[in-house]
Every structure is written in C-alpha cells, then in structure tokens.
Amino acid sequence: MGILFITATPIGNLGDITLRGIETLKNVDVIACEDTRHTLRLLNHLEIKKPLISCRAQNEEKAAVKICTLLGEGKDVAFVSDAGTPGISDPGSRLVKIVRQEGFDVIPVPGVSAFAALCSIGGISGKTFTFEGFLSPKGGKRRKRVKELLEREENFVLYESPFRIIKLLGDIADEDPGREVVLGREMTKKFEEYLSGSAEYILETLESRENLKGEFSLLVSGKKKS
C-alpha cells in the first residue's frame, strides 16, 4: 500500500524547504496540492516534475477518495498546502482523517510554519501558546473571540489578511491598548518586517501607512496574573 506524506513547504523564501521535503517530492508518485498553480512554481524551482491533483478546502473530501484509490494502487502521495505545514490553518485535516480511516499510513514531513517562526522570535515568555489562526471576518464574532482570548493567561497567535489587520488590531487595542504584541509581515520574504510593542502602538504604526500589503501573523501576550 502507498503512503501519504504531509509535507511542509516554504512560507515565502524557497530556500526554507527541508532536504527531506525535497527528497519526498522527488520520490512520491503524485503530489496533491491546495493550488496546483502555486505548487508548480515551487516544483519548477526545484526542477521536479510530478503529476498534480487538486486538494483544496472546497473539494478535500472528494479529493481524499481519489487519493485513497492511488494509495490502494501502491502509489505514494505527498500533500502540500500553498505555504507552511498542511492542516495548520490550511486544508489537510479532513484528508488525513479519511486516509487513516481507510487503513493507510500518514507520515509527516515537518518544516516551516508561520506559527512556530513567529513564536521563535517573539521574545514573549510563557510555556503555553494558543494557535487560533484566522478569526471570523464578521465583526461581532471577531470582537467576541478577541475578548475571550485576551482574558486568558496563555499567549496566542492569529493570522490576518491586509484587508482586516487594522480592524483586528483595533479590536485588541480597544480591549487592552497596552497588551504586548509581536507582528510579522511577509515573513521570510524579501520585504519581511517585524514590529513589537503595545497593541495601541502597532495599530497606530500601521494606520499611518498608505498601503498595507502581505500576510500578517500576530503573537499576543497572555493576560498577566493579578
């Protein structure tokens, strides 16, 4: 029987892919991807040619059936998301569950994740981190969840797009303007940037800019014990 390899890929800098990740992509029979066009750019960079199949959030269960068929034929399959580690704020969890239920082995090929990268340079103490990923785009739900997270003592990590980062920081600053925050923008890419300080300071810094581009990651410190 074939094996499904959940394979981490770079979040920006293509040099961040692991040696094992490259070998896995070279050796499998098929690569399933969140976006075939996006993955093709990486494979072209690595000079790897493999059959590609789509496995994104909208068709994950249907794609899982096809992948199980390939595994049953003895073919090895790698699954990659657009960037980082699949299943962490990316498709992959439903695929893994279905494949495992069908009796096939699922093996991780670890590597980059924005979550781990940001925590590593955050400088915020604490053993416990909550990974929340993207919050609801609906204002009411987002503010409710932000308030809940700010009441907890553990640090937490959020992802956000350039279209809603100001609103998210505004929600945090409204609840606790002095809360310590570390922001990563365009992580590992040419114009990567990191800001640290109070929620109010980072909000004001971004509000002063004409254009906001790139994907954002936020590390927010937990509530101090009283």
N, CA, C and O of each residue as an XYZ file, in Angstrom:
904
protein
N       0.845     -1.205      0.000
C       0.000      0.000      0.000
C       0.874      1.246      0.000
O       1.989      1.249      0.522
N       0.338      2.303     -0.599
C       1.064      3.552     -0.649
C       0.987      4.306      0.670
O       0.218      3.954      1.566
N       1.791      5.337      0.766
C       1.865      6.172      1.972
C       1.531      7.607      1.595
O       1.935      8.085      0.535
N       0.785      8.301      2.469
C       0.513      9.722      2.299
C       1.501     10.511      3.146
O       1.581     10.316      4.358
N       2.251     11.399      2.508
C       3.233     12.234      3.195
C       2.698     13.664      3.294
O       2.516     14.331      2.275
N       2.447     14.134      4.515
C       2.004     15.518      4.733
C       3.254     16.373      4.794
O       3.996     16.334      5.776
N       3.485     17.142      3.748
C       4.789     17.758      3.511
C       4.748     19.273      3.648
O       3.996     19.949      2.945
N       5.553     19.796      4.548
C       5.636     21.245      4.749
C       6.442     21.886      3.628
O       7.435     21.328      3.160
N       6.002     23.062      3.207
C       6.696     23.819      2.165
C       6.960     25.240      2.659
O       6.370     25.656      3.657
N       7.834     25.997      1.984
C       8.190     27.335      2.464
C       6.993     28.280      2.559
O       6.040     28.176      1.785
N       7.059     29.207      3.526
C       6.028     30.236      3.636
C       6.393     31.471      2.828
O       5.610     32.418      2.753
N       7.567     31.470      2.228
C       7.989     32.601      1.411
C       9.302     32.296      0.720
O       9.345     32.086     -0.492
N      10.369     32.274      1.496
C      11.700     32.009      0.964
C      11.806     30.546      0.557
O      11.720     29.659      1.407
N      11.993     30.285     -0.728
C      12.002     28.913     -1.231
C      13.165     28.100     -0.678
O      13.135     26.870     -0.709
N      14.197     28.784     -0.169
C      15.335     28.095      0.409
C      15.036     27.436      1.737
O      15.866     26.697      2.266
N      13.846     27.699      2.287
C      13.496     27.139      3.593
C      12.955     25.715      3.524
O      12.723     25.102      4.566
N      12.751     25.179      2.340
C      12.270     23.805      2.280
C      13.366     22.865      2.775
O      14.544     23.096      2.503
N      12.996     21.813      3.496
C      13.983     20.903      4.060
C      14.503     19.943      2.996
O      13.869     19.726      1.963
N      15.678     19.372      3.275
C      16.229     18.366      2.366
C      15.289     17.174      2.250
O      15.105     16.618      1.167
N      14.695     16.786      3.377
C      13.765     15.662      3.345
C      12.517     16.020      2.548
O      11.956     15.175      1.851
N      12.084     17.273      2.652
C      10.929     17.708      1.872
C      11.192     17.577      0.379
O      10.334     17.117     -0.375
N      12.388     17.984     -0.043
C      12.749     17.883     -1.458
C      12.777     16.426     -1.902
O      12.239     16.080     -2.954
N      13.410     15.568     -1.091
C      13.501     14.154     -1.440
C      12.117     13.515     -1.511
O      11.858     12.681     -2.379
N      11.240     13.904     -0.607
C       9.879     13.363     -0.622
C       9.162     13.732     -1.912
O       8.553     12.878     -2.557
N       9.236     15.009     -2.287
C       8.571     15.457     -3.513
C       9.164     14.782     -4.749
O       8.463     14.550     -5.734
N      10.448     14.473     -4.689
C      11.090     13.790     -5.823
C      10.652     12.330     -5.931
O      10.530     11.790     -7.030
N      10.416     11.700     -4.781
C      10.243     10.251     -4.770
C       8.797      9.775     -4.830
O       8.544      8.632     -5.212
N       7.835     10.635     -4.457
C       6.438     10.186     -4.497
C       5.970     10.053     -5.949
O       6.607     10.559     -6.873
N       4.856      9.369     -6.122
C       4.301      9.179     -7.462
C       3.402     10.336     -7.884
O       3.330     10.682     -9.063
N       2.716     10.929     -6.906
C       1.749     12.004     -7.182
C       1.852     13.045     -6.072
O       2.125     12.713     -4.919
N       1.630     14.305     -6.431
C       1.589     15.382     -5.441
C       0.195     15.999     -5.455
O      -0.267     16.487     -6.486
N      -0.461     15.973     -4.320
C      -1.761     16.634     -4.160
C      -1.513     18.007     -3.558
O      -0.709     18.145     -2.636
N      -2.196     19.021     -4.070
C      -1.894     20.375     -3.621
C      -3.143     21.239     -3.479
O      -4.158     21.032     -4.144
N      -3.021     22.210     -2.587
C      -4.106     23.164     -2.369
C      -4.364     23.971     -3.639
O      -5.514     24.205     -4.011
N      -3.290     24.392     -4.299
C      -3.399     25.149     -5.553
C      -2.305     24.646     -6.486
O      -1.121     24.884     -6.245
N      -2.692     23.957     -7.540
C      -1.701     23.353     -8.432
C      -0.790     24.399     -9.073
O       0.394     24.143     -9.291
N      -1.335     25.564     -9.371
C      -0.518     26.615     -9.987
C       0.551     27.111     -9.029
O       1.695     27.342     -9.420
N       0.169     27.271     -7.777
C       1.126     27.748     -6.763
C       2.226     26.712     -6.549
O       3.409     27.050     -6.521
N       1.831     25.449     -6.397
C       2.804     24.389     -6.157
C       3.720     24.200     -7.358
O       4.893     23.864     -7.197
N       3.201     24.411     -8.544
C       4.010     24.251     -9.755
C       5.201     25.202     -9.756
O       6.271     24.849    -10.252
N       5.029     26.400     -9.208
C       6.151     27.341     -9.136
C       7.274     26.785     -8.266
O       8.451     26.900     -8.606
N       6.895     26.177     -7.134
C       7.896     25.568     -6.262
C       8.576     24.395     -6.952
O       9.801     24.272     -6.909
N       7.792     23.537     -7.586
C       8.360     22.367     -8.247
C       9.274     22.769     -9.398
O      10.306     22.134     -9.615
N       8.912     23.810    -10.137
C       9.780     24.294    -11.209
C      11.106     24.791    -10.648
O      12.164     24.570    -11.238
N      11.038     25.463     -9.503
C      12.255     25.951     -8.844
C      13.147     24.782     -8.444
O      14.372     24.868     -8.536
N      12.529     23.691     -8.000
C      13.280     22.509     -7.560
C      13.586     21.545     -8.701
O      14.250     20.529     -8.501
N      13.099     21.867     -9.897
C      13.274     21.032    -11.087
C      12.696     19.637    -10.863
O      13.331     18.625    -11.157
N      11.483     19.614    -10.339
C      10.765     18.371    -10.084
C       9.519     18.340    -10.955
O       8.771     19.317    -11.014
N       9.298     17.229    -11.624
C       8.096     17.065    -12.441
C       7.317     15.858    -11.942
O       7.821     14.735    -11.952
N       6.094     16.096    -11.508
C       5.234     15.038    -10.994
C       3.793     15.321    -11.392
O       3.433     16.480    -11.597
N       2.958     14.286    -11.505
C       1.529     14.529    -11.708
C       0.950     15.263    -10.496
O       1.277     14.940     -9.354
N       0.089     16.253    -10.751
C      -0.516     17.031     -9.672
C      -2.028     16.828     -9.672
O      -2.653     16.731    -10.728
N      -2.606     16.764     -8.470
C      -4.060     16.757     -8.349
C      -4.469     17.807     -7.331
O      -3.729     18.086     -6.388
N      -5.632     18.382     -7.515
C      -6.123     19.434     -6.634
C      -6.741     18.834     -5.373
O      -7.534     17.894     -5.438
N      -6.366     19.391     -4.240
C      -6.974     19.013     -2.960
C      -7.042     20.268     -2.100
O      -6.143     20.540     -1.305
N      -8.118     21.026     -2.270
C      -8.283     22.284     -1.552
C      -9.475     22.163     -0.596
O     -10.153     21.136     -0.568
N      -9.718     23.196      0.167
C     -10.776     23.143      1.173
C     -12.129     22.796      0.556
O     -12.928     22.086      1.166
N     -12.384     23.295     -0.650
C     -13.696     23.113     -1.283
C     -13.918     21.699     -1.819
O     -15.064     21.294     -2.011
N     -12.857     20.945     -2.062
C     -13.033     19.603     -2.632
C     -12.243     18.545     -1.853
O     -11.945     17.474     -2.383
N     -11.905     18.848     -0.596
C     -10.985     17.995      0.164
C     -11.499     16.563      0.321
O     -10.741     15.610      0.143
N     -12.770     16.410      0.649
C     -13.298     15.061      0.859
C     -13.347     14.269     -0.450
O     -13.028     13.080     -0.470
N     -13.740     14.920     -1.523
C     -13.779     14.257     -2.826
C     -12.367     13.881     -3.272
O     -12.140     12.793     -3.801
N     -11.422     14.798     -3.052
C     -10.037     14.517     -3.425
C      -9.464     13.384     -2.584
O      -8.648     12.597     -3.063
N      -9.899     13.303     -1.312
C      -9.415     12.245     -0.428
C      -9.764     10.863     -0.971
O      -8.975      9.926     -0.856
N     -10.946     10.742     -1.562
C     -11.359      9.463     -2.146
C     -10.420      9.084     -3.293
O     -10.015      7.929     -3.421
N     -10.084     10.063     -4.116
C      -9.175      9.817     -5.233
C      -7.788      9.446     -4.727
O      -7.133      8.562     -5.279
N      -7.350     10.121     -3.682
C      -6.030      9.842     -3.117
C      -5.996      8.442     -2.511
O      -4.992      7.741     -2.635
N      -7.073      8.032     -1.862
C      -7.142      6.685     -1.304
C      -7.045      5.626     -2.402
O      -6.432      4.576     -2.211
N      -7.649      5.910     -3.540
C      -7.560      4.991     -4.675
C      -6.108      4.844     -5.127
O      -5.642      3.737     -5.398
N      -5.400      5.966     -5.206
C      -3.984      5.934     -5.594
C      -3.156      5.157     -4.573
O      -2.294      4.358     -4.938
N      -3.425      5.399     -3.297
C      -2.691      4.688     -2.248
C      -2.961      3.186     -2.323
O      -2.062      2.371     -2.118
N      -4.213      2.832     -2.621
C      -4.582      1.431     -2.758
C      -3.878      0.757     -3.915
O      -3.689     -0.459     -3.906
N      -3.487      1.538     -4.913
C      -2.751      1.020     -6.061
C      -1.253      0.920     -5.770
O      -0.464      0.534     -6.633
N      -0.876      1.277     -4.530
C       0.526      1.203     -4.137
C       1.329      2.448     -4.442
O       2.557      2.434     -4.351
N       0.646      3.533     -4.807
C       1.348      4.772     -5.130
C       1.494      5.649     -3.896
O       0.560      5.781     -3.105
N       2.667      6.247     -3.734
C       2.905      7.196     -2.654
C       2.457      8.586     -3.092
O       2.650      8.981     -4.242
N       1.857      9.317     -2.161
C       1.319     10.646     -2.456
C       1.840     11.640     -1.425
O       1.853     11.344     -0.230
N       2.267     12.807     -1.875
C       2.607     13.914     -0.982
C       1.486     14.930     -1.052
O       0.971     15.221     -2.131
N       1.108     15.469      0.094
C       0.134     16.568      0.098
C       0.810     17.827      0.603
O       1.454     17.817      1.652
N       0.664     18.916     -0.144
C       1.224     20.207      0.249
C       0.134     21.273      0.180
O      -0.731     21.237     -0.694
N       0.188     22.209      1.101
C      -0.685     23.379      1.007
C       0.092     24.482      0.295
O       1.228     24.263     -0.128
N      -0.499     25.649      0.159
C       0.176     26.727     -0.570
C       1.477     27.133      0.105
O       2.455     27.461     -0.566
N       1.485     27.110      1.436
C       2.679     27.521      2.176
C       2.603     26.976      3.595
O       1.524     26.903      4.184
N       3.746     26.595      4.138
C       3.784     26.134      5.517
C       3.363     24.684      5.663
O       3.506     23.881      4.741
N       2.843     24.365      6.835
C       2.506     22.985      7.172
C       1.020     22.725      6.970
O       0.200     23.403      7.590
N       0.645     21.773      6.130
C      -0.779     21.467      5.909
C      -1.481     21.099      7.212
O      -0.880     20.535      8.126
N      -2.766     21.432      7.274
C      -3.559     21.109      8.453
C      -3.485     22.145      9.548
O      -4.234     22.069     10.521
N      -2.584     23.127      9.408
C      -2.481     24.210     10.391
C      -2.970     25.481      9.717
O      -2.199     26.176      9.054
N      -4.240     25.782      9.884
C      -4.905     26.900      9.209
C      -4.865     26.734      7.687
O      -4.976     27.710      6.946
N      -4.708     25.501      7.235
C      -4.700     25.139      5.823
C      -5.473     23.829      5.678
O      -5.709     23.140      6.670
N      -5.869     23.480      4.454
C      -6.504     22.169      4.261
C      -5.574     21.040      4.695
O      -4.363     21.232      4.804
N      -6.135     19.884      4.937
C      -5.324     18.719      5.261
C      -5.906     17.832      6.335
O      -5.724     16.615      6.290
N      -6.603     18.405      7.304
C      -7.093     17.603      8.431
C      -8.134     16.570      7.995
O      -8.096     15.425      8.446
N      -9.064     16.969      7.118
C     -10.079     16.016      6.648
C      -9.453     14.924      5.786
O      -9.846     13.760      5.863
N      -8.486     15.305      4.971
C      -7.774     14.340      4.140
C      -7.091     13.293      5.012
O      -7.214     12.093      4.767
N      -6.375     13.752      6.022
C      -5.661     12.840      6.912
C      -6.632     11.877      7.594
O      -6.375     10.675      7.663
N      -7.737     12.404      8.092
C      -8.709     11.567      8.793
C      -9.262     10.468      7.885
O      -9.343      9.307      8.287
N      -9.638     10.836      6.670
C     -10.215      9.865      5.735
C      -9.184      8.815      5.336
O      -9.483      7.621      5.307
N      -7.976      9.264      5.031
C      -6.926      8.328      4.612
C      -6.600      7.346      5.734
O      -6.435      6.150      5.492
N      -6.507      7.854      6.957
C      -6.202      6.977      8.086
C      -7.343      5.994      8.352
O      -7.103      4.831      8.676
N      -8.582      6.465      8.213
C      -9.732      5.582      8.411
C      -9.749      4.436      7.403
O     -10.250      3.348      7.685
N      -9.194      4.702      6.228
C      -9.144      3.677      5.185
C      -7.964      2.717      5.372
O      -7.774      1.798      4.576
N      -7.186      2.934      6.415
C      -6.122      1.997      6.762
C      -4.758      2.290      6.181
O      -3.862      1.449      6.251
N      -4.585      3.476      5.606
C      -3.296      3.821      5.023
C      -2.441      4.599      6.022
O      -2.970      5.276      6.904
N      -1.133      4.501      5.883
C      -0.212      5.239      6.752
C      -0.129      6.700      6.320
O      -0.120      7.015      5.130
N      -0.069      7.581      7.312
C       0.113      9.018      7.077
C       1.370      9.447      7.823
O       1.457      9.290      9.040
N       2.338      9.984      7.098
C       3.636     10.333      7.668
C       3.888     11.833      7.513
O       3.748     12.362      6.410
N       4.261     12.537      8.601
C       4.579     13.960      8.469
C       6.005     14.180      7.971
O       6.931     13.473      8.368
N       6.163     15.159      7.106
C       7.488     15.630      6.697
C       7.569     17.076      7.171
O       7.201     17.990      6.434
N       8.045     17.291      8.394
C       7.923     18.607      9.030
C       8.806     19.670      8.391
O       9.757     19.377      7.666
N       8.454     20.902      8.688
C       9.216     22.030      8.157
C       8.648     23.332      8.678
O       8.213     23.420      9.826
N       8.657     24.336      7.830
C       8.287     25.687      8.217
C       6.808     25.807      8.572
O       5.958     25.173      7.946
N       6.505     26.627      9.582
C       5.149     27.116      9.823
C       5.283     28.540     10.348
O       6.186     28.836     11.131
N       4.395     29.408      9.921
C       4.451     30.799     10.372
C       4.273     30.877     11.881
O       4.868     31.734     12.535
N       3.461     29.991     12.432
C       3.213     29.958     13.869
C       4.515     29.763     14.643
O       4.840     30.553     15.529
N       5.256     28.710     14.306
C       6.498     28.423     15.024
C       7.548     29.501     14.771
O       8.284     29.881     15.681
N       7.617     29.993     13.528
C       8.612     31.007     13.197
C       8.397     32.282     14.006
O       9.356     32.864     14.514
N       7.139     32.722     14.129
C       6.857     33.947     14.867
C       7.128     33.765     16.354
O       7.709     34.643     16.993
N       6.712     32.632     16.906
C       6.949     32.386     18.335
C       8.444     32.373     18.653
O       8.857     32.790     19.735
N       9.250     31.892     17.705
C      10.689     31.771     17.953
C      11.377     33.123     18.108
O      12.401     33.220     18.783
N      10.828     34.160     17.493
C      11.461     35.490     17.604
C      10.592     36.455     18.411
O      10.871     37.653     18.460
N       9.541     35.933     19.041
C       8.608     36.793     19.761
C       9.185     37.427     21.006
O       8.879     38.576     21.325
N      10.027     36.678     21.716
C      10.586     37.205     22.955
C       9.572     37.334     24.063
O       9.801     38.056     25.034
N       8.450     36.645     23.935
C       7.410     36.681     24.951
C       7.465     35.377     25.741
O       7.318     34.293     25.176
N       7.676     35.488     27.039
C       7.835     34.294     27.864
C       6.502     33.574     28.044
O       5.433     34.146     27.831
N       6.592     32.324     28.434
C       5.397     31.522     28.658
C       5.509     30.187     27.960
O       5.993     30.111     26.831
N       5.062     29.129     28.625
C       5.155     27.789     28.060
C       3.978     27.441     27.156
O       4.085     26.555     26.309
N       2.857     28.136     27.335
C       1.642     27.754     26.632
C       1.271     28.769     25.561
O       1.226     29.973     25.815
N       1.005     28.266     24.357
C       0.584     29.109     23.245
C      -0.703     28.543     22.656
O      -0.811     27.340     22.419
N      -1.660     29.404     22.426
C      -2.885     29.009     21.731
C      -2.786     29.457     20.285
O      -2.577     30.639     20.010
N      -2.936     28.511     19.354
C      -2.961     28.868     17.946
C      -4.406     29.007     17.504
O      -5.156     28.032     17.498
N      -4.795     30.218     17.134
C      -6.172     30.483     16.745
C      -6.321     30.646     15.239
O      -7.404     30.430     14.695
N      -5.242     31.027     14.561
C      -5.315     31.215     13.111
C      -6.178     32.403     12.725
O      -6.138     33.441     13.385
N      -6.961     32.256     11.658
C      -7.827     33.332     11.191
C      -9.114     33.370     12.012
O      -9.772     32.347     12.198
N      -9.460     34.548     12.496
C     -10.732     34.731     13.186
C     -11.836     34.991     12.166
O     -11.565     35.184     10.980
N     -13.065     34.993     12.632
C     -14.200     35.244     11.746
C     -14.090     36.632     11.109
O     -13.706     37.588     11.782
N     -14.421     36.752      9.819
C     -14.428     38.074      9.185
C     -15.583     38.947      9.654
O     -15.602     40.151      9.398
N     -16.550     38.336     10.345
C     -17.682     39.100     10.858
C     -17.282     39.830     12.132
O     -16.788     39.224     13.083
N     -17.502     41.143     12.135
C     -17.031     41.994     13.218
C     -17.454     41.548     14.602
O     -16.634     41.501     15.519
N     -18.722     41.220     14.761
C     -19.228     40.835     16.071
C     -18.574     39.575     16.596
O     -18.156     39.525     17.752
N     -18.482     38.553     15.752
C     -17.856     37.294     16.160
C     -16.369     37.492     16.443
O     -15.831     36.921     17.391
N     -15.714     38.296     15.622
C     -14.286     38.537     15.815
C     -14.027     39.223     17.148
O     -13.155     38.802     17.909
N     -14.779     40.275     17.431
C     -14.581     41.008     18.687
C     -14.868     40.133     19.900
O     -14.172     40.228     20.911
N     -15.878     39.289     19.807
C     -16.223     38.383     20.913
C     -15.077     37.417     21.193
O     -14.716     37.184     22.346
N     -14.511     36.859     20.125
C     -13.420     35.898     20.312
C     -12.151     36.596     20.811
O     -11.435     36.052     21.651
N     -11.874     37.790     20.302
C     -10.710     38.558     20.780
C     -10.820     38.804     22.284
O      -9.846     38.637     23.019
N     -11.986     39.194     22.729
C     -12.195     39.453     24.158
C     -11.963     38.188     24.974
O     -11.344     38.240     26.037
N     -12.456     37.051     24.484
C     -12.259     35.784     25.186
C     -10.777     35.428     25.278
O     -10.303     35.006     26.332
N     -10.057     35.595     24.189
C      -8.637     35.256     24.173
C      -7.829     36.163     25.090
O      -6.896     35.711     25.754
N      -8.184     37.432     25.125
C      -7.455     38.385     25.968
C      -7.668     38.137     27.454
O      -6.878     38.599     28.277
N      -8.709     37.427     27.802
C      -8.978     37.113     29.201
C      -8.165     35.916     29.689
O      -8.139     35.631     30.886
N      -7.511     35.224     28.777
C      -6.753     34.031     29.135
C      -5.294     34.376     29.402
O      -4.785     35.385     28.914
N      -4.629     33.531     30.180
C      -3.254     33.822     30.588
C      -2.215     33.343     29.576
O      -1.063     33.773     29.631
N      -2.604     32.457     28.651
C      -1.604     31.983     27.692
C      -1.506     32.926     26.494
O      -2.465     33.608     26.132
N      -0.316     32.942     25.893
C      -0.102     33.705     24.670
C      -0.912     33.080     23.536
O      -1.227     31.891     23.576
N      -1.247     33.880     22.527
C      -1.972     33.314     21.394
C      -1.502     33.925     20.079
O      -0.985     35.041     20.032
N      -1.700     33.152     19.016
C      -1.241     33.546     17.681
C      -2.427     33.621     16.735
O      -3.271     32.726     16.698
N      -2.477     34.714     15.967
C      -3.536     34.940     14.989
C      -2.918     35.189     13.620
O      -1.803     35.699     13.521
N      -3.634     34.833     12.578
C      -3.280     35.198     11.214
C      -4.324     36.194     10.704
O      -5.492     36.134     11.089
N      -3.890     37.111      9.835
C      -4.859     38.042      9.262
C      -4.377     38.565      7.917
O      -3.177     38.620      7.645
N      -5.334     38.945      7.084
C      -5.046     39.489      5.762
C      -4.804     40.994      5.879
O      -5.137     41.600      6.898
N      -4.218     41.607      4.823
C      -4.005     43.049      4.857
C      -5.308     43.849      4.851
O      -5.309     45.037      5.175
N      -6.409     43.204      4.486
C      -7.696     43.900      4.395
C      -8.383     44.049      5.752
O      -9.252     44.905      5.916
N      -7.993     43.210      6.734
C      -8.664     43.258      8.031
C      -7.712     43.434      9.207
O      -8.149     43.404     10.358
N      -6.411     43.618      8.940
C      -5.455     43.702     10.046
C      -5.714     44.914     10.936
O      -5.561     44.831     12.154
N      -6.103     46.033     10.341
C      -6.383     47.233     11.141
C      -7.584     46.991     12.063
O      -7.566     47.388     13.228
N      -8.606     46.350     11.544
C      -9.787     46.064     12.370
C      -9.435     45.129     13.515
O      -9.897     45.319     14.640
N      -8.618     44.119     13.232
C      -8.223     43.176     14.280
C      -7.405     43.873     15.365
O      -7.671     43.700     16.555
N      -6.419     44.651     14.958
C      -5.614     45.369     15.945
C      -6.463     46.372     16.720
O      -6.237     46.604     17.908
N      -7.441     46.965     16.035
C      -8.345     47.887     16.721
C      -9.153     47.184     17.793
O      -9.369     47.731     18.875
N      -9.601     45.972     17.498
C     -10.352     45.193     18.492
C      -9.491     44.893     19.714
O      -9.960     44.987     20.849
N      -8.225     44.531     19.480
C      -7.320     44.227     20.590
C      -7.034     45.489     21.404
O      -7.077     45.470     22.634
N      -6.742     46.581     20.703
C      -6.412     47.838     21.387
C      -7.607     48.390     22.157
O      -7.425     48.998     23.211
N      -8.800     48.197     21.665
C      -9.994     48.664     22.375
C     -10.139     47.960     23.717
O     -10.551     48.570     24.704
N      -9.799     46.673     23.751
C      -9.930     45.892     24.980
C      -8.751     46.104     25.927
O      -8.926     46.187     27.142
N      -7.541     46.191     25.353
C      -6.341     46.306     26.182
C      -5.242     46.987     25.374
O      -4.407     46.304     24.780
N      -5.223     48.318     25.340
C      -4.275     49.043     24.489
C      -2.810     48.769     24.812
O      -1.946     48.913     23.947
N      -2.527     48.376     26.052
C      -1.144     48.142     26.443
C      -0.673     46.713     26.262
O       0.469     46.398     26.596
N      -1.522     45.841     25.744
C      -1.156     44.432     25.611
C       0.032     44.270     24.657
O       0.050     44.855     23.574
N       1.004     43.484     25.061
C       2.206     43.274     24.257
C       1.892     42.414     23.040
O       1.282     41.350     23.151
N       2.322     42.898     21.870
C       2.048     42.221     20.601
C       3.316     42.201     19.757
O       4.066     43.177     19.730
N       3.550     41.095     19.072
C       4.613     41.000     18.068
C       3.947     40.703     16.735
O       3.179     39.749     16.617
N       4.237     41.512     15.742
C       3.615     41.375     14.426
C       4.667     40.998     13.395
O       5.735     41.608     13.330
N       4.357     39.989     12.589
C       5.210     39.617     11.470
C       4.471     39.842     10.165
O       3.322     39.428     10.013
N       5.134     40.500      9.223
C       4.527     40.759      7.907
C       5.459     40.226      6.821
O       6.670     40.440      6.874
N       4.889     39.536      5.841
C       5.676     38.999      4.727
C       6.850     38.158      5.248
O       7.980     38.303      4.780
N       6.579     37.300      6.196
C       7.632     36.538      6.861
C       8.441     35.697      5.877
O       7.884     35.002      5.028
N       9.751     35.773      6.006
C      10.787     35.080      5.218
C      10.918     35.606      3.788
O      11.762     35.123      3.033
N      10.104     36.580      3.408
C      10.145     37.109      2.053
C      11.068     38.335      1.982
O      11.632     38.748      2.995
N      11.215     38.896      0.813
C      12.164     39.987      0.587
C      11.894     41.186      1.475
O      12.833     41.799      1.983
N      10.629     41.532      1.673
C      10.289     42.724      2.441
C       9.717     42.369      3.816
O       8.839     43.067      4.323
N      10.216     41.285      4.416
C       9.701     40.877      5.716
C       9.949     41.971      6.755
O      10.928     42.714      6.691
N       9.028     42.038      7.708
C       9.078     43.092      8.722
C       8.506     42.559     10.028
O       7.562     41.770     10.041
N       9.108     43.016     11.132
C       8.623     42.622     12.451
C       8.490     43.861     13.323
O       9.400     44.687     13.393
N       7.361     43.978     13.976
C       7.110     45.079     14.892
C       6.739     44.506     16.251
O       6.041     43.496     16.332
N       7.197     45.139     17.306
C       6.816     44.706     18.643
C       6.521     45.923     19.504
O       7.122     46.985     19.335
N       5.596     45.752     20.419
C       5.195     46.838     21.296
C       3.768     46.639     21.734
O       3.220     45.542     21.628
N       3.167     47.701     22.227
C       1.784     47.605     22.672
C       0.841     47.502     21.478
O       1.183     47.909     20.368
N      -0.331     46.961     21.713
C      -1.335     46.865     20.648
C      -1.644     48.246     20.082
O      -1.813     48.404     18.873
N      -1.716     49.234     20.950
C      -2.016     50.600     20.515
C      -0.911     51.143     19.623
O      -1.196     51.786     18.612
N       0.354     50.895     19.981
C       1.486     51.379     19.191
C       1.496     50.755     17.803
O       1.674     51.456     16.807
N       1.307     49.446     17.733
C       1.345     48.776     16.435
C       0.163     49.204     15.572
O       0.307     49.370     14.361
N      -0.998     49.382     16.185
C      -2.161     49.874     15.450
C      -1.868     51.239     14.848
O      -2.128     51.462     13.666
N      -1.337     52.145     15.639
C      -1.031     53.495     15.156
C       0.029     53.465     14.060
O      -0.039     54.245     13.110
N       1.005     52.572     14.186
C       2.055     52.448     13.170
C       1.478     52.027     11.830
O       1.825     52.596     10.795
N       0.600     51.034     11.843
C       0.018     50.575     10.578
C      -0.989     51.574     10.024
O      -1.099     51.731      8.808
N      -1.717     52.244     10.893
C      -2.686     53.241     10.431
C      -2.003     54.410      9.737
O      -2.623     55.088      8.917
N      -0.743     54.654     10.051
C      -0.022     55.780      9.456
C       0.463     55.488      8.036
O       0.962     56.384      7.356
N       0.322     54.258      7.592
C       0.808     53.876      6.272
C      -0.310     53.966      5.230
O      -1.481     53.715      5.516
N       0.092     54.329      4.024
C      -0.890     54.466      2.956
C      -1.375     53.115      2.448
O      -2.566     52.931      2.196
N      -0.446     52.169      2.298
C      -0.797     50.856      1.764
C      -0.277     49.758      2.675
O       0.848     49.819      3.170
N      -1.115     48.758      2.886
C      -0.704     47.594      3.661
C      -0.740     46.379      2.744
O      -1.779     46.044      2.174
N       0.402     45.730      2.612
C       0.492     44.568      1.738
C       1.065     43.382      2.506
O       1.775     43.550      3.497
N       0.747     42.189      2.033
C       1.307     40.993      2.620
C       0.388     40.340      3.629
O      -0.640     40.898      4.013
N       0.775     39.145      4.052
C       0.035     38.417      5.076
C       0.629     38.729      6.439
O       1.837     38.930      6.570
N      -0.224     38.768      7.448
C       0.206     39.153      8.789
C       0.025     38.003      9.780
O      -0.938     37.241      9.705
N       0.973     37.900     10.708
C       0.882     36.981     11.835
C       1.056     37.799     13.112
O       1.914     38.679     13.186
N       0.244     37.502     14.101
C       0.284     38.245     15.363
C       0.513     37.299     16.528
O      -0.186     36.296     16.669
N       1.491     37.621     17.360
C       1.694     36.930     18.631
C       1.270     37.895     19.732
O       1.839     38.979     19.863
N       0.291     37.512     20.510
C      -0.254     38.383     21.550
C       0.021     37.758     22.916
O      -0.252     36.577     23.134
N       0.555     38.547     23.818
C       0.896     38.036     25.139
C      -0.368     37.736     25.936
O      -1.408     38.365     25.741
N      -0.256     36.772     26.829
C      -1.379     36.422     27.670
C      -1.625     37.452     28.769
O      -0.777     38.300     29.046
N      -2.783     37.363     29.378
C      -3.131     38.271     30.466
C      -2.250     37.996     31.684
O      -2.059     36.847     32.082
N      -1.726     39.059     32.258
C      -0.859     38.901     33.434
C      -1.676     38.469     34.641
O      -2.802     38.922     34.848
N      -1.087     37.587     35.429
C      -1.750     37.146     36.636
C      -1.876     38.298     37.619
O      -0.932     39.059     37.833
N      -3.038     38.412     38.203
C      -3.267     39.509     39.155
C      -2.767     39.129     40.539
O      -2.873     39.924     41.473
